[in-house]
Structures are given as structure tokens and as C-alpha cells.
Amino acid sequence: MRVGRMAVLAGSTGVASVAALALAAPAQASSYEWNTATAGSPPAGMKCVSMTGAEACFEKNGDKWWVRDTASDSHSATASWENDVFDGIQWRLYRQGSCVNKLGYGQWGVCNKDYYESGSNNDLGGKGSQLTWQACVYDSAAGTWHGCSTDIAWVDNDA
């Protein structure tokens, strides 16, 4: 398994880690993607990470982020993610963003994305697509981060 930028940043405070992700993107990465989650009921069996205030899961079949707010604190929960693709020589950051759940305490929200599958050809001339993510707490009104999980989830997007 490859260790990416998130693993290096996880030891720092959540505020610094997400801010660094948003500012330190290589030239080939697109701009940071912000999505607002819509209400939904998640399927069972997803890979998840959590911290006080947030749980973030990825549904491989459909490329969906599921985010649950686990604290009654007026903050939002997010799945903050990176998508790396293989260019035939090395892995490169291709996209990054956050799925923000503003639905309130105890509510699940979903963001529907579309990533390359590991077996498909990508824009960089190779095959391979991986996702890493953290659960984070974000104040949508103020635009401030209040921490991210120290655990970082990783999947090969082969669904």
C-alpha cells in the first residue's frame, strides 16, 4: 500500500492537515471540490473512518461518499478525500475535495462522485485509481476546520 500526503499530515492538527491539502496540490490536480451532502440511508459493509463529531465512509459501487454528523455541536461533518491515479510510471494526485454534511446531528448525507476505476484508462495515460480519506469536523458558516481523524482510510477503486 502506498502512503500518501494525508498520512504525512495526519500527525498534525486537523486544521493544519486539511488546510495543507487544499493549498499543496501539484499542478496536475484540479481545484478543490466542495460538495454538499443530500439526505440518504447508507448501505452496510462500507469502509469508514471516524472521530468525535464525524464518520466518513466510501461506497465503491457508485463512487458515493457517506457522511454522518455524530456530535450536536453546530459544526458539519465531512469526508475529505484525495484521488490518485497511476500515469504508467508513478501515482499522481488527480482530484481532491470534501463532501460536507450540513444536515445536522445524527443525520447521514451522501455525495455522488465519479472516479476512474482501477482497470480503466485515465487522462494521464495509465490505469489505476486509489482513494484516501479522513473524517473531519468543519464549521460551514465560518469556513473553519475543527479537526480530522488520525486514521486515514484507503481503497483501490476497483468496483
Secondary structure, DSSP 8 states (H G I E B T S, - for coil): ----HHHHHTTS-HHHHHHHHHH---TTS---EEEE-EE----SS-EEEEETTEEEEEETTTTEEEEEE-S-SS-EEEEEEEEEEE-SSSEEEEEEEEEEE-S-TT-EEEEE-----TTSB-TTSSB-EEEEEEEEEEETTTTEEEEE-S--EEEE---
